[in-house]
Amino acid sequence: MTDEVKLYGSGGSPLVSRVKIALNMKGIKYENFEEDLRNKSADLLKYNPVHKKVPVLVHNGNPIAESLVIVEYIDDVWKTVPILPQDPYERALARFWAKFVDDKCMPTAFKVFGSNGDEQVLAEACEQLQILENELKVKGTTFFGGDNINLVDIAAGFIAYWLRILEEAAEIKFVTEDKFPKITEWADHFINYQVVKEILPPRDYLLDVFNKRFASIDVGRSSFFVFIEVEVSVYGLRGPVANSFSMTEKKSLVATLDDNLHTEV
């Protein structure tokens, strides 16, 4: 029986790209369904009725939601080119660092762009990135996975690609080579890794979208997390990124969404 694999996603999302990288690593053919996040399809709502967000993988009719859960599922089902280590302890460590990226690195990085230069917010973001930098120093390898990428590299892809473009659009640069030489070196290797490079959305396209968003949104740069769809649906305001914003910021954001969101990343 031939596997039927479908992916529901949004082309510019770093979370959807996690799944695409995993599928590409395994050489799995799949049907891609591009979602309009303002007008979500009946299939997406059926397959992910709890969170109603992308990505969703449907394998032989069975839906799996949440990007890192999907990546682990792919690794469990298709055994070629491992994404997680075989050793139980090493697998646990990979899961720990992937969760660290989602719970600590991404939320604090986003807050920088809505902080109006707040030094404490910037210091917090750099503190979390320094922990990741130190882990790369300790490992002494090209990737978190060694000579090849693994779950942690896939999870941290946002830092390697999207964050750099976001920094350019916002004219805020804090992940510099002198501060984070290992992260910078890792990021260069990651975005040029063949299975990654093949699926990354065009840089010029993302930069154009981000520039337009910063130009059109009046509620401040803190709202930018919506456009990158970091486990937060357009109206969901959930997860570690959403939790890092005050209720006032969230209400202001929701009040302007309908007028300002015409296309999604």
Salt bridges, closest charged atoms under 4 A:
ASP3 OD1 - HIS59 NE2 2.89
ASP43 OD1 - LYS46 NZ 3.91
GLU66 OE2 - HIS51 NE2 3.56
GLU66 OE2 - LYS53 NZ 3.70
GLU72 OE1 - ARG95 NH2 2.90
ASP75 OD1 - LYS26 NZ 2.75
ASP76 OD1 - ARG91 NH2 3.93
ASP102 OD1 - ARG18 NH2 2.58
ASP103 OD2 - LYS99 NZ 2.77
GLU167 OE1 - LYS173 NZ 2.98
GLU168 OE1 - ARG203 NH2 2.39
ASP188 OD1 - ARG164 NH2 2.95
ASP208 OD2 - LYS212 NZ 3.14
GLU231 OE1 - LYS53 NZ 3.73
GLU264 OE1 - ARG38 NE 3.97
